[in-house]
Amino acid sequence: WHILREHAALLGKAFVDESFNFYGKTLTGTPQQRPRWKRGVGVVESALGEAVGKIYVEKHFPPQAKERMKTLVANLVDNALRYTPAGGTVTARVLRDPFGQVLVLQVEDSGPGIAPAERQRVFEPFYRALGTGVDGTGLGLAVCRKIVEEHGGRISVGVEPGNGARFTITLPPSGKG
């Protein structure tokens, strides 16, 4: 039955309709089947999506860009972990903004936060906020800013002191500005 179900869209109209009646209407409550052309696009996307994605990544993100992105994420997460007290939380998320056509990476922590007056300075090489008691060289966020700018993106920090920090990186989908 699983083989028939997986290939239902390729079979005759009667089978397609019965499959939709059971899986679409009965199980999920979908009132109406998508038009045939949309179902066809879905089949093509599911069959080719990963292959096309791999080609896209190979073309727009060479191995050295991948390594730079790993460094970016590692620096942001390491920084968040250093500033988050025991029992605190660090959250990382990746989103795609379909309207702004950008990829968004956010790393958020529940540490002491960054005062508004210091938010741009934290991206300067060797800058360290005083009184945090956290070890480091002050280079991690400067490296992050350089990597983001190399890829045509922007980096910012927000959230009020005492409520943690949220670093937001926006990148064009092609990895170039």
ChimeraX attribute file (.defattr): number of C-alpha atoms within 10 A of each C-alpha:
attribute: neighborCount
match mode: 1-to-1
recipient: residues
	/A:1	5
	/A:2	7
	/A:3	7
	/A:4	12
	/A:5	14
	/A:6	9
	/A:7	11
	/A:8	18
	/A:9	19
	/A:10	13
	/A:11	11
	/A:12	9
	/A:13	11
	/A:14	10
	/A:15	15
	/A:16	16
	/A:17	15
	/A:18	13
	/A:19	17
	/A:20	21
	/A:21	18
	/A:22	12
	/A:23	14
	/A:24	16
	/A:25	15
	/A:26	12
	/A:27	10
	/A:28	11
	/A:29	11
	/A:30	13
	/A:31	11
	/A:32	10
	/A:33	14
	/A:34	11
	/A:35	8
	/A:36	10
	/A:37	9
	/A:38	11
	/A:39	13
	/A:40	14
	/A:41	11
	/A:42	14
	/A:43	15
	/A:44	11
	/A:45	13
	/A:46	11
	/A:47	11
	/A:48	12
	/A:49	12
	/A:50	11
	/A:51	11
	/A:52	12
	/A:53	11
	/A:54	12
	/A:55	11
	/A:56	12
	/A:57	15
	/A:58	12
	/A:59	10
	/A:60	13
	/A:61	18
	/A:62	10
	/A:63	11
	/A:64	9
	/A:65	15
	/A:66	13
	/A:67	11
	/A:68	18
	/A:69	17
	/A:70	12
	/A:71	16
	/A:72	21
	/A:73	16
	/A:74	14
	/A:75	18
	/A:76	22
	/A:77	19
	/A:78	13
	/A:79	17
	/A:80	24
	/A:81	19
	/A:82	16
	/A:83	21
	/A:84	19
	/A:85	13
	/A:86	10
	/A:87	6
	/A:88	12
	/A:89	14
	/A:90	18
	/A:91	13
	/A:92	16
	/A:93	10
	/A:94	13
	/A:95	11
	/A:96	15
	/A:97	13
	/A:98	8
	/A:99	6
	/A:100	9
	/A:101	13
	/A:102	18
	/A:103	18
	/A:104	19
	/A:105	17
	/A:106	20
	/A:107	20
	/A:108	24
	/A:109	25
	/A:110	22
	/A:111	21
	/A:112	16
	/A:113	21
	/A:114	21
	/A:115	15
	/A:116	13
	/A:117	8
	/A:118	13
	/A:119	16
	/A:120	13
	/A:121	15
	/A:122	20
	/A:123	22
	/A:124	15
	/A:125	15
	/A:126	15
	/A:127	16
	/A:128	18
	/A:129	15
	/A:130	7
	/A:131	6
	/A:132	9
	/A:133	9
	/A:134	12
	/A:135	9
	/A:136	11
	/A:137	10
	/A:138	16
	/A:139	16
	/A:140	22
	/A:141	22
	/A:142	18
	/A:143	19
	/A:144	22
	/A:145	20
	/A:146	17
	/A:147	19
	/A:148	21
	/A:149	16
	/A:150	15
	/A:151	20
	/A:152	16
	/A:153	21
	/A:154	17
	/A:155	21
	/A:156	14
	/A:157	21
	/A:158	17
	/A:159	18
	/A:160	14
	/A:161	13
	/A:162	12
	/A:163	14
	/A:164	21
	/A:165	25
	/A:166	23
	/A:167	19
	/A:168	19
	/A:169	21
	/A:170	24
	/A:171	22
	/A:172	18
	/A:173	18
	/A:174	16
	/A:175	17
	/A:176	14
	/A:177	11
